[in-house]
Amino acid sequence: MSAVRVLYIAGYGRSGSTVLDTVLGTLPGVVSTGELEKLAAARADDEPCACGAPVTGCAFWQAVTARLASAGFDLASFEQDRRHLEHRLGALRLLARRSARADRYAAGTRALFAAILAESGRNVIVDSSKTPARAEALARVAGLDLFVLHLVRDGRGVAWSLAKALARDAAGGVATALRPRSVVRTALSWRFTNEAARRLFAARPADRRLLVRYEDYVRALPVALAPLGEFLGLTPAELGARLVDEGGFRPGHAVAGNRLRLQQSVRLTPDVAWRSGLSPRDRARFQRLAGSTMRAFGYLDGEDA
């Protein structure tokens, strides 16, 4: 049996992963799943799928879970194993030695991915869960061909996005109310997550990794994603032609992620409101706490991002 191809988007939230996931899901042979690590939670809370139906009422996810149930797959038990192993210490345990829990996790992961591919009729899964620790765990699962796309956005844009409160709107894709987050907290967590993703990125084979800056892909998507062509089974010309935005990209069946997934059409539109919205004081705070990481990804140098 050939390995299951998984394109994993790693990075920090509010960096454009939902839009990128949606765009990739429009390519032939590719199925967009959103933040797949949250499938069990989305089902428990009956959150909306990108198709507009509740996850528990979505025909696609109903069919996937039916396939799993017929194979004796227990999503609740799998979720316990997943939560235990998909954090930093858990991933290291999985690397260091095999255990019954690690074996169950690996088998459950393969079963879930196989059911998604079988139901979709596609051959590549896009998972935009983002957490580097999940990618580390997936990298240890035999039978997966894992490609890591590290998506990074200027942290000041992320800080501006997270500084705004969002009221709970289950139907609109906001499962819980989101309080404003301080620039200091965002700077520290943005730095930590992207440094972790950078270490993970460096450990992947050169043909199984790609660094993409949000600012580059919203400007020139075909150019930014061109290195993905071989993994996706497309020539550069085919990939470029498929990635032309002709009126927007239609979401598929992504779970969790940004509320943009619930729109009928998703367009690539650069969000640079932080340039006028973030105060000089907060910019300076962010740079003081995460400046070295920003420079590592080409920010601050010339301020052209």
LOBALO-208717 format. One record per atom (N, C-alpha, C, O): atom name; x, y, z. Coordinates in steps of 0.05 Angstrom, whole numbers. Example, Ala and Ser with C-alpha at 12.3 -4.5 7.8 and 13.67 -1.06 7.14 Angstrom:
   atom     east    north       up
      N      264     -114      156
     CA      246      -90      156
      C      264      -66      156
      O      285      -66      169
      N      257      -45      142
     CA      273      -21      143
      C      258        1      157
      O      268       23      161
This chain:
   atom     east    north       up
      N       17      -24        0
     CA        0        0        0
      C       18       25        0
      O       37       27       16
      N       11       44      -18
     CA       27       69      -19
      C       22       86        5
      O        0       85       17
      N       41      103       12
     CA       38      121       35
      C       17      142       30
      O       13      151        7
      N        3      150       51
     CA      -17      171       50
      C       -2      198       49
      O       13      204       67
      N       -8      214       29
     CA        5      240       27
      C      -10      261       42
      O      -34      265       38
      N        4      274       60
     CA       -8      295       78
      C        8      321       75
      O       32      321       80
      N       -6      342       68
     CA        6      369       67
      C       -2      383       92
      O      -25      390       95
      N       17      387      110
     CA       11      399      136
      C       20      428      137
      O       43      434      131
      N        1      446      144
     CA        8      474      146
      C       14      480      175
      O       -3      478      193
      N       39      487      181
     CA       48      493      208
      C       52      523      211
      O       58      537      191
      N       49      533      235
     CA       53      562      240
      C       35      572      262
      O       25      556      278
      N       31      598      262
     CA       16      611      283
      C      -11      619      272
      O      -14      623      248
      N      -31      622      290
     CA      -57      630      281
      C      -58      659      269
      O      -39      674      272
      N      -80      665      255
     CA      -84      691      242
      C      -63      697      221
      O      -55      720      216
      N      -52      676      209
     CA      -31      679      189
      C      -40      672      160
      O      -24      670      142
      N      -66      667      157
     CA      -77      661      130
      C      -78      632      124
      O      -81      625      100
      N      -77      614      144
     CA      -77      586      138
      C     -104      576      128
      O     -105      558      111
      N     -126      587      137
     CA     -152      578      128
      C     -156      584       98
      O     -166      567       83
      N     -148      608       90
     CA     -150      615       62
      C     -132      597       45
      O     -140      587       24
      N     -107      593       54
     CA      -88      576       40
      C      -99      547       38
      O      -96      535       17
      N     -110      537       60
     CA     -122      510       60
      C     -144      508       39
      O     -145      489       24
      N     -161      529       38
     CA     -183      530       19
      C     -173      530      -10
      O     -183      515      -27
      N     -153      546      -15
     CA     -142      548      -42
      C     -130      521      -51
      O     -135      512      -73
      N     -115      509      -33
     CA     -102      483      -40
      C     -124      462      -45
      O     -120      444      -61
      N     -146      464      -31
     CA     -167      444      -34
      C     -182      446      -60
      O     -197      428      -67
      N     -176      467      -76
     CA     -188      469     -103
      C     -171      455     -124
      O     -180      453     -147
      N     -147      446     -117
     CA     -130      433     -136
      C     -139      404     -141
      O     -150      392     -123
      N     -134      394     -164
     CA     -142      366     -170
      C     -127      347     -152
      O     -103      349     -149
      N     -142      328     -141
     CA     -130      307     -124
      C     -125      315      -96
      O     -114      300      -80
      N     -133      340      -88
     CA     -127      350      -61
      C     -154      355      -46
      O     -173      366      -57
      N     -155      346      -21
     CA     -178      350       -4
      C     -170      368       20
      O     -151      362       34
      N     -185      390       23
     CA     -180      408       45
      C     -197      399       70
      O     -221      395       67
      N     -184      396       93
     CA     -198      387      117
      C     -199      408      139
      O     -212      404      159
      N     -184      431      136
     CA     -184      450      157
      C     -166      441      180
      O     -146      427      175
      N     -173      449      204
     CA     -157      442      228
      C     -166      415      237
      O     -183      412      255
      N     -155      394      225
     CA     -165      367      229
      C     -162      358      258
      O     -177      340      267
      N     -143      369      273
     CA     -140      362      301
      C     -165      368      317
      O     -169      357      339
      N     -182      386      307
     CA     -206      395      322
      C     -231      381      312
      O     -253      390      319
      N     -228      359      297
     CA     -252      346      286
      C     -270      336      309
      O     -294      340      307
      N     -259      323      329
     CA     -275      312      351
      C     -289      335      365
      O     -313      333      372
      N     -275      357      371
     CA     -287      380      385
      C     -309      392      368
      O     -330      401      378
      N     -304      394      341
     CA     -324      406      324
      C     -350      389      323
      O     -372      400      322
      N     -346      363      324
     CA     -370      345      325
      C     -384      348      352
      O     -409      349      353
      N     -369      349      373
     CA     -381      351      400
      C     -397      377      403
      O     -418      377      415
      N     -386      399      392
     CA     -399      425      394
      C     -418      431      371
      O     -430      452      370
      N     -419      412      352
     CA     -436      415      328
      C     -430      441      314
      O     -448      456      306
      N     -404      446      310
     CA     -395      470      296
      C     -401      468      266
      O     -404      445      256
      N     -402      490      252
     CA     -408      488      223
      C     -384      479      207
      O     -361      487      213
      N     -389      463      187
     CA     -369      455      167
      C     -367      478      147
      O     -385      495      147
      N     -346      479      132
     CA     -344      500      112
      C     -366      500       91
      O     -371      520       78
      N     -379      477       88
     CA     -401      475       69
      C     -426      489       79
      O     -445      493       63
      N     -426      496      105
     CA     -449      510      116
      C     -466      493      134
      O     -480      504      152
      N     -465      467      131
     CA     -480      449      149
      C     -465      444      174
      O     -440      446      174
      N     -478      437      196
     CA     -464      429      221
      C     -446      404      214
      O     -454      388      197
      N     -424      402      227
     CA     -406      380      222
      C     -420      353      225
      O     -416      335      209
      N     -438      351      245
     CA     -452      326      249
      C     -473      321      228
      O     -483      298      224
      N     -481      342      213
     CA     -500      339      192
      C     -489      341      164
      O     -503      338      144
      N     -463      345      162
     CA     -449      347      136
      C     -447      320      124
      O     -437      301      136
      N     -457      317       99
     CA     -457      291       86
      C     -429      279       83
      O     -425      255       86
      N     -409      296       78
     CA     -382      286       75
      C     -371      275      101
      O     -362      252      102
      N     -373      290      123
     CA     -363      281      149
      C     -380      258      160
      O     -369      241      174
      N     -405      257      154
     CA     -422      235      162
      C     -412      209      149
      O     -409      188      162
      N     -405      211      123
     CA     -396      188      108
      C     -368      179      119
      O     -363      155      121
      N     -351      199      125
     CA     -325      192      136
      C     -327      177      163
      O     -314      156      167
      N     -344      188      181
     CA     -347      175      207
      C     -361      148      205
      O     -356      130      221
      N     -378      145      185
     CA     -391      119      180
      C     -371       98      172
      O     -371       75      180
      N     -352      106      154
     CA     -331       88      146
      C     -314       80      170
      O     -307       56      173
      N     -308       99      187
     CA     -292       93      211
      C     -307       75      230
      O     -295       56      241
      N     -332       80      234
     CA     -348       63      252
      C     -350       35      242
      O     -349       16      258
      N     -352       31      216
     CA     -354        4      205
      C     -328      -12      209
      O     -328      -36      208
      N     -306        4      212
     CA     -280       -9      216
      C     -274      -11      246
      O     -252      -19      253
      N     -293       -4      263
     CA     -289       -7      292
      C     -273       16      304
      O     -262       13      326
      N     -272       39      290
     CA     -257       62      300
      C     -273       77      320
      O     -296       84      315
      N     -261       82      343
     CA     -274       97      365
      C     -262      125      366
      O     -239      128      376
      N     -276      145      356
     CA     -265      172      354
      C     -259      184      382
      O     -239      198      385
      N     -275      177      402
     CA     -271      188      429
      C     -245      177      440
      O     -230      192      452
      N     -240      151      437
     CA     -215      139      447
      C     -191      150      432
      O     -170      156      444
      N     -194      153      406
     CA     -172      164      390
      C     -166      192      399
      O     -142      199      400
      N     -186      208      405
     CA     -181      235      413
      C     -165      237      439
      O     -149      255      442
      N     -170      218      457
     CA     -154      217      482
      C     -124      212      476
      O     -107      225      487
      N     -119      193      458
     CA      -92      187      451
      C      -79      211      436
      O      -56      217      440
      N      -94      223      418
     CA      -84      245      403
      C      -76      268      421
      O      -54      280      418
      N      -93      275      440
     CA      -87      297      458
      C      -62      292      475
      O      -46      309      481
      N      -59      267      483
     CA      -36      259      499
      C      -10      261      483
      O       10      270      494
      N      -11      253      458
     CA       14      251      443
      C       20      276      427
      O       44      281      420
      N        1      293      420
     CA        6      316      403
      C       12      341      420
      O        0      362      416
      N       31      338      437
     CA       43      362      450
      C       72      356      452
      O       81      334      446
      N       88      375      460
     CA      117      372      458
      C      127      347      472
      O      142      332      459
      N      120      343      497
     CA      130      319      511
      C      119      293      499
      O      133      274      496
      N       94      294      491
     CA       82      270      479
      C       96      262      453
      O      101      239      448
      N      102      282      436
     CA      115      277      411
      C      143      265      416
      O      152      247      401
      N      156      275      436
     CA      183      264      443
      C      181      236      453
      O      198      219      446
      N      160      230      469
     CA      156      202      478
      C      152      184      453
      O      162      162      452
      N      136      194      435
     CA      130      178      411
      C      155      173      395
      O      159      151      384
      N      173      192      395
     CA      198      189      381
      C      217      170      395
      O      230      153      383
      N      217      172      422
     CA      236      156      437
      C      230      126      438
      O      248      110      437
      N      205      119      440
     CA      199       91      442
      C      170       86      434
      O      153      104      434
      N      165       62      426
     CA      138       54      419
      C      123       47      445
      O      135       38      464
      N       97       50      444
     CA       80       43      467
      C       53       35      455
      O       47       40      432
      N       36       24      472
     CA        9       16      462
      C       -6       40      453
      O      -21       40      433
      N       -3       62      468
     CA      -18       87      461
      C       -7       98      435
      O      -23      107      418
      N       19       98      432
     CA       30      108      407
      C       21       91      383
      O       16      102      361
      N       20       65      387
     CA       11       47      365
      C      -18       52      359
      O      -26       52      335
      N      -35       57      379
     CA      -63       63      374
      C      -66       89      359
      O      -82       92      341
      N      -50      109      368
     CA      -51      135      355
      C      -43      133      325
      O      -57      144      308
      N      -22      118      320
     CA      -13      115      292
      C      -34      101      275
      O      -40      109      253
      N      -46       79      286
     CA      -66       64      271
      C      -91       81      267
      O     -103       81      246
      N      -99       97      288
     CA     -122      114      286
      C     -118      136      266
      O     -137      143      251
      N      -94      148      265
     CA      -88      169      247
      C      -90      159      218
      O     -101      172      200
      N      -77      136      213
     CA      -78      124      186
      C     -107      118      178
      O     -114      122      155
      N     -123      108      197
     CA     -151      101      190
      C     -167      126      183
      O     -183      126      165
      N     -163      148      198
     CA     -177      172      193
      C     -170      184      166
      O     -187      191      151
      N     -144      185      161
     CA     -135      196      135
      C     -145      179      112
      O     -154      189       91
      N     -144      152      115
     CA     -153      134       94
      C     -183      138       88
      O     -191      137       65
      N     -199      142      110
     CA     -227      146      106
      C     -233      172       91
      O     -251      173       74
      N     -218      192       98
     CA     -221      218       84
      C     -215      216       55
      O     -230      226       38
      N     -193      203       48
     CA     -185      200       20
      C     -205      182        5
      O     -212      188      -18
      N     -214      161       18
     CA     -233      143        4
      C     -259      158       -2
      O     -271      154      -23
      N     -268      173       17
     CA     -294      187       14
      C     -292      210       -6
      O     -310      216      -21
      N     -269      224       -6
     CA     -265      247      -24
      C     -257      239      -52
      O     -261      254      -71
      N     -245      215      -55
     CA     -235      207      -81
      C     -210      222      -88
      O     -202      221     -112
      N     -197      234      -69
     CA     -172      249      -74
      C     -148      233      -64
      O     -151      211      -53
      N     -124      244      -68
     CA     -100      229      -59
      C      -81      246      -42
      O      -59      236      -35
      N      -88      271      -36
     CA      -71      287      -18
      C      -90      301        2
      O     -110      313       -6
      N      -83      300       27
     CA      -98      313       48
      C      -84      339       57
      O      -60      338       62
      N      -99      361       59
     CA      -87      385       71
      C      -98      388       99
      O     -123      388      103
      N      -81      389      119
     CA      -88      393      147
      C      -75      419      156
      O      -50      421      157
      N      -91      438      163
     CA      -81      464      172
      C      -83      468      202
      O      -89      490      212
      N      -78      446      217
     CA      -79      448      246
      C      -58      467      258
      O      -62      478      279
      N      -36      470      244
     CA      -15      490      249
      C        4      482      271
      O       28      489      269
      N       -4      469      293
     CA       14      465      315
      C       38      448      307
      O       35      426      296
      N       63      458      312
     CA       86      442      305
      C       87      415      319
      O       97      396      307
      N       77      413      343
     CA       78      388      357
      C       62      366      343
      O       69      343      343
      N       39      374      332
     CA       23      354      317
      C       39      345      292
      O       38      321      286
      N       52      363      279
     CA       68      356      256
      C       90      336      264
      O       96      317      250
      N      103      341      287
     CA      123      323      297
      C      112      295      302
      O      125      275      295
      N       88      294      313
     CA       75      268      318
      C       69      254      292
      O       74      230      289
      N       58      269      273
     CA       51      257      247
      C       75      247      233
      O       74      227      218
      N       97      261      236
     CA      122      253      223
      C      132      226      232
      O      148      213      219
      N      123      218      256
     CA      131      192      267
      C      112      169      260
      O      117      146      268
      N       91      175      246
     CA       71      155      239
      C       79      141      213
      O       80      154      192
      N       85      115      215
     CA       92      100      191
      C       68      100      171
      O       45       98      180
      N       74      102      146
     CA       53      101      126
      C       43      128      117
      O       25      130      100
      N       55      150      128
     CA       48      177      120
      C       71      189      105
      O       94      187      113
      N       65      202       83
     CA       85      218       68
      C       78      247       74
      O       60      259       62
      N       93      258       93
     CA       87      284      105
      C      103      307       92
      O      127      306       92
      N       89      327       82
     CA      101      351       71
      C       93      374       90
      O       70      378       95
      N      113      388      101
     CA      108      410      120
      C      111      437      105
      O      132      443       95
      N       89      452      105
     CA       90      479       95
      C       89      498      119
      O       68      500      132
      N      111      511      124
     CA      112      530      146
      C      102      557      136
      O      116      571      120
      N       79      565      146
     CA       67      591      138
      C       72      611      160
      O       65      607      183
      N       84      633      153
     CA       90      654      172
      C       80      681      162
      O       82      687      139
      N       70      697      181
     CA       61      724      175
      C       75      744      194
      O       81      737      216
      N       79      767      184
     CA       91      788      201
      C       75      789      227
      O       51      793      227
      N       89      785      249
     CA       76      783      275
      C       61      807      283
      O       43      806      300
      N       68      830      273
     CA       53      855      280
      C       25      854      268
      O        6      864      280
      N       23      842      244
     CA       -4      838      233
      C      -20      818      249
      O      -44      822      253
      N       -7      798      260
     CA      -20      778      277
      C      -29      792      303
      O      -52      788      312
      N      -12      808      314
     CA      -18      822      339
      C      -42      840      336
      O      -59      841      353
      N      -44      854      314
     CA      -66      872      308
      C      -92      856      306
      O     -113      865      316
      N      -91      833      292
     CA     -114      817      289
      C     -125      806      316
      O     -149      806      321
      N     -106      798      333
     CA     -114      786      359
      C     -121      807      379
      O     -132      801      401
      N     -115      832      374
     CA     -121      854      393
      C     -151      861      393
      O     -161      876      410
      N     -165      850      373
     CA     -194      856      370
      C     -211      833      381
      O     -205      810      376
      N     -231      840      397
     CA     -249      820      408
      C     -268      810      387
      O     -276      823      368
      N     -277      785      391
     CA     -297      772      374
      C     -318      760      392
      O     -312      744      410
      N     -343      767      388
     CA     -365      755      403
      C     -371      727      393
      O     -366      721      370
      N     -381      711      411
     CA     -388      684      403
      C     -409      684      381
      O     -429      698      384
      N     -405      669      360
     CA     -424      668      338
      C     -420      640      326
      O     -406      637      306
      N     -433      620      338
     CA     -430      592      329
      C     -436      589      300
      O     -422      575      285
      N     -458      601      291
     CA     -466      598      263
      C     -446      612      244
      O     -443      605      221
      N     -433      633      255
     CA     -414      648      238
      C     -386      637      240
      O     -368      649      228
      N     -381      615      255
     CA     -355      603      256
      C     -338      612      279
      O     -314      605      280
      N     -349      626      299
     CA     -335      634      323
      C     -346      617      346
      O     -367      624      357
      N     -333      595      352
     CA     -344      576      372
      C     -346      588      400
      O     -365      582      414
      N     -326      603      407
     CA     -326      616      434
      C     -318      645      431
      O     -304      653      412
      N     -327      661      450
     CA     -320      690      449
      C     -290      693      453
      O     -278      679      469
      N     -278      711      438
     CA     -249      715      439
      C     -244      743      450
      O     -252      763      439
      N     -230      743      472
     CA     -223      769      485
      C     -198      780      471
      O     -182      765      460
      N     -194      807      472
     CA     -170      819      461
      C     -145      807      474
      O     -144      803      498
      N     -125      803      458
     CA     -100      792      468
      C      -79      814      468
      O      -77      829      448
      N      -63      815      489
     CA      -43      836      490
      C      -21      831      470
      O      -15      808      462
      N       -8      852      462
     CA       14      850      443
      C       37      834      455
      O       51      819      441
      N       42      838      481
     CA       64      823      494
      C       59      793      493
      O       77      778      486
      N       35      785      499
     CA       28      756      498
      C       31      745      470
      O       42      724      466
      N       21      760      451
     CA       22      751      423
      C       51      749      413
      O       58      730      400
      N       67      769      420
     CA       95      769      412
      C      110      744      422
      O      125      731      407
      N      106      738      447
     CA      119      715      459
      C      110      688      447
      O      126      671      441
      N       84      685      444
     CA       74      660      433
      C       80      658      403
      O       85      636      393
      N       79      680      388
     CA       85      680      360
      C      114      672      356
      O      120      655      339
      N      132      683      372
     CA      160      676      371
      C      165      646      377
      O      179      632      362
      N      153      636      399
     CA      157      609      407
      C      147      589      386
      O      160      570      379
      N      122      594      376
     CA      110      576      356
      C      126      575      330
      O      131      554      319
      N      134      598      320
     CA      148      599      295
      C      177      588      297
      O      187      578      278
      N      189      591      321
     CA      215      579      325
      C      213      549      326
      O      230      535      315
      N      192      539      338
     CA      187      510      339
      C      182      500      311
      O      192      478      303
      N      166      514      295
     CA      161      506      268
      C      186      507      251
      O      190      491      233
      N      203      526      257
     CA      228      529      242
      C      247      505      247
      O      260      495      229
      N      248      496      272
     CA      264      472      278
      C      252      447      264
      O      267      431      253
      N      226      445      265
     CA      213      422      252
      C      219      424      222
      O      225      403      209
      N      217      447      210
     CA      222      451      182
      C      250      443      174
      O      254      429      154
      N      269      450      191
     CA      297      444      185
      C      302      414      185
      O      321      404      172
      N      286      399      201
     CA      290      370      203
      C      278      354      181
      O      284      330      178
      N      260      367      165
     CA      247      353      143
      C      266      351      118
      O      282      369      115
      N      263      330      102
     CA      279      330       77
      C      273      354       60
      O      251      365       61
      N      292      362       44
     CA      289      387       28
      C      265      386       10
      O      253      406        4
      N      258      362        0
     CA      236      359      -19
      C      209      355       -4
      O      189      349      -17
      N      209      357       22
     CA      185      354       38
      C      181      377       57
      O      170      374       79
      N      189      401       48
     CA      185      425       64
      C      184      450       46
      O      196      450       25
      N      170      470       56
     CA      168      495       41
      C      161      517       61
      O      142      514       76
      N      176      538       60
     CA      170      562       76
      C      155      582       59
      O      164      589       37
      N      132      591       68
     CA      116      610       54
      C      108      633       72
      O       98      629       94
      N      114      657       63
     CA      106      681       79
      C       78      689       69
      O       73      690       45
      N       61      696       87
     CA       34      705       81
      C       35      728       60
      O       19      728       41
      N       53      746       65
     CA       55      770       48
      C       62      763       19
      O       55      777        1
      N       77      741       16
     CA       85      733      -11
      C       63      718      -25
      O       58      722      -49
      N       48      700      -11
     CA       28      685      -25
      C        4      701      -32
      O      -10      695      -52
      N       -3      721      -17
     CA      -26      738      -24
      C      -19      756      -48
      O      -37      766      -61
      N        7      760      -52
     CA       15      777      -75
      C       19      760     -100
      O       10      768     -122
      N       31      737      -98
     CA       37      720     -121
      C       35      691     -113
      O       55      677     -109
      N       10      681     -111
     CA        5      654     -102
      C       19      633     -119
      O       32      615     -107
      N       17      633     -146
     CA       30      612     -161
      C       60      610     -157
      O       71      588     -156
      N       72      633     -154
     CA      101      634     -150
      C      108      622     -122
      O      127      606     -119
      N       93      631     -102
     CA       99      622      -74
      C       96      592      -71
      O      110      579      -56
      N       76      580      -85
     CA       70      552      -82
      C       82      534     -103
      O       77      510     -103
      N       96      545     -122
     CA      108      529     -144
      C      123      505     -135
      O      121      484     -147
      N      139      506     -113
     CA      154      482     -104
      C      136      459      -95
      O      146      437      -92
      N      110      464      -92
     CA       92      442      -84
      C       84      424     -107
      O       73      403     -103
      N       89      433     -131
     CA       79      419     -155
      C       86      389     -155
      O       68      373     -159
      N      110      382     -151
     CA      118      354     -152
      C      103      337     -131
      O       94      315     -137
      N      101      347     -107
     CA       88      332      -86
      C       58      329      -92
      O       47      308      -87
      N       46      348     -105
     CA       18      347     -111
      C       13      333     -138
      O      -10      329     -145
      N       34      326     -152
     CA       31      312     -177
      C       23      330     -200
      O       10      321     -219
      N       31      356     -198
     CA       25      375     -219
      C       50      388     -230
      O       70      391     -215
      N       51      394     -255
     CA       73      409     -266
      C       71      438     -257
      O       49      447     -250
      N       93      453     -258
     CA       91      481     -250
      C       70      496     -266
      O       57      513     -255
      N       68      490     -292
     CA       49      504     -308
      C       20      498     -300
      O        3      515     -298
      N       15      472     -294
     CA      -12      464     -286
      C      -19      476     -259
      O      -41      486     -255
      N        1      476     -241
     CA       -4      488     -214
      C      -10      517     -216
      O      -29      527     -204
      N        6      531     -232
     CA        2      560     -235
      C      -26      566     -247
      O      -39      585     -238
      N      -34      551     -267
     CA      -60      555     -280
      C      -83      551     -261
      O     -103      565     -261
      N      -80      530     -244
     CA     -101      524     -225
      C     -103      544     -202
      O     -124      546     -190
      N      -82      558     -197
     CA      -82      577     -174
      C      -89      605     -182
      O      -87      623     -165
      N      -98      609     -206
     CA     -107      636     -214
      C     -134      641     -202
      O     -152      625     -204
      N     -136      664     -188
     CA     -161      671     -174
      C     -181      683     -194
      O     -179      706     -201
      N     -200      667     -202
     CA     -220      676     -220
      C     -247      679     -206
      O     -265      663     -209
      N     -249      700     -190
     CA     -274      705     -176
      C     -275      693     -148
      O     -296      694     -135
      N     -253      682     -139
     CA     -252      671     -112
      C     -252      640     -112
      O     -259      627     -132
      N     -244      629      -89
     CA     -242      600      -86
      C     -265      591      -68
      O     -270      602      -47
      N     -278      570      -76
     CA     -301      560      -60
      C     -291      540      -39
      O     -278      521      -45
      N     -299      545      -13
     CA     -291      527        8
      C     -303      499        5
      O     -324      496       -8
      N     -289      479       16
     CA     -299      451       14
      C     -312      443       40
      O     -334      452       47
      N     -298      425       55
     CA     -309      414       79
      C     -290      417      103
      O     -286      399      119
      N     -277      440      104
     CA     -258      445      126
      C     -273      448      153
      O     -294      460      154
      N     -260      437      174
     CA     -271      440      201
      C     -253      460      216
      O     -229      461      211
      N     -265      475      235
     CA     -251      495      251
      C     -237      515      233
      O     -243      517      209
      N     -218      530      244
     CA     -205      550      228
      C     -220      576      227
      O     -241      579      240
      N     -209      595      213
     CA     -220      622      211
      C     -249      621      200
      O     -256      605      184
      N     -265      640      210
     CA     -293      642      201
      C     -296      648      171
      O     -318      645      160
      N     -274      656      158
     CA     -275      660      129
      C     -283      635      114
      O     -293      637       91
      N     -278      612      126
     CA     -284      587      112
      C     -314      584      106
      O     -322      568       90
      N     -331      599      120
     CA     -360      597      117
      C     -370      615       94
      O     -394      615       89
      N     -353      630       82
     CA     -361      647       60
      C     -365      630       35
      O     -351      610       32
      N     -383      638       18
     CA     -388      624       -7
      C     -363      624      -26
      O     -359      606      -42
      N     -348      645      -23
     CA     -324      648      -40
      C     -302      662      -24
      O     -307      683      -12
      N     -278      651      -25
     CA     -255      663      -10
      C     -236      675      -30
      O     -228      661      -49
      N     -229      700      -26
     CA     -211      714      -44
      C     -184      720      -30
      O     -183      722       -6
      N     -163      722      -46
     CA     -137      729      -36
      C     -135      759      -35
      O     -131      772      -55
      N     -138      770      -11
     CA     -137      799       -8
      C     -118      805       16
      O     -124      798       38
      N      -96      818       10
     CA      -76      825       31
      C      -89      841       54
      O     -103      861       49
      N      -84      833       78
     CA      -94      848      101
      C      -70      862      114
      O      -54      850      128
      N      -68      888      110
     CA      -46      903      121
      C      -56      926      138
      O      -42      946      142
      N      -80      922      150
     CA      -91      943      167
      C      -74      949      191
      O      -76      971      203
      N      -57      931      199
     CA      -40      935      222
      C      -21      959      218
      O      -13      971      238
      N      -15      965      194
     CA        4      987      188
      C       -6     1014      198
      O        9     1031      207
      N      -32     1017      197
     CA      -44     1042      207
      C      -57     1038      234
      O      -61     1057      249
      N      -64     1013      241
     CA      -78     1008      266
      C      -61     1003      290
      O      -68     1010      312
      N      -37      991      286
     CA      -20      984      309
      C       -3     1008      317
      O       10     1020      300
      N       -4     1016      342
     CA       10     1040      350
      C       40     1036      349
      O       50     1013      351
      N       55     1058      346
     CA       85     1056      347
      C       95     1043      372
      O      115     1028      372
      N       81     1048      394
     CA       90     1036      420
      C       87     1006      419
      O      105      991      428
      N       64      996      408
     CA       60      967      406
      C       78      954      386
      O       87      931      389
      N       84      968      364
     CA      104      958      345
      C      131      954      358
      O      144      933      354
      N      139      974      374
     CA      165      972      387
      C      165      949      407
      O      185      935      410
      N      143      946      422
     CA      141      923      441
      C      145      897      427
      O      160      880      435
      N      130      893      405
     CA      132      868      390
      C      160      863      380
      O      171      841      383
      N      173      884      369
     CA      200      881      359
      C      220      874      381
      O      238      859      377
      N      216      887      404
     CA      234      882      426
      C      233      853      435
      O      253      841      443
      N      209      841      435
     CA      205      813      445
      C      210      792      424
      O      217      769      430
      N      206      799      398
     CA      208      778      377
      C      224      787      353
      O      221      776      332
      N      240      808      357
     CA      255      819      334
      C      273      799      320
      O      275      800      296
      N      287      782      335
     CA      306      764      323
      C      291      744      305
      O      301      736      283
      N      268      735      314
     CA      252      716      298
      C      241      730      273
      O      240      718      252
      N      232      755      276
     CA      222      770      253
      C      244      773      232
      O      238      770      208
      N      268      779      240
     CA      290      782      221
      C      296      756      207
      O      304      755      184
      N      294      734      222
     CA      299      707      210
      C      281      701      187
      O      289      686      169
      N      257      713      187
     CA      238      708      165
      C      237      732      145
      O      219      733      128
      N      256      750      148
     CA      258      772      128
      C      241      796      135
      O      238      814      118
      N      230      798      159
     CA      216      822      166
      C      235      842      179
      O      257      835      187
      N      227      866      180
     CA      243      889      191
      C      264      898      171
      O      269      922      170
      N      277      880      156
     CA      298      888      137
      C      286      902      113
      O      275      889       95
      N      286      928      113
     CA      276      943       91
      C      246      948       94
      O      235      965       79
      N      233      935      112
     CA      204      939      117
      C      188      937       91
      O      171      954       85
      N      194      916       74
     CA      179      913       49
      C      158      892       50
      O      144      887       30
      N      154      880       74
     CA      135      858       76
      C      106      869       76
      O       87      853       77
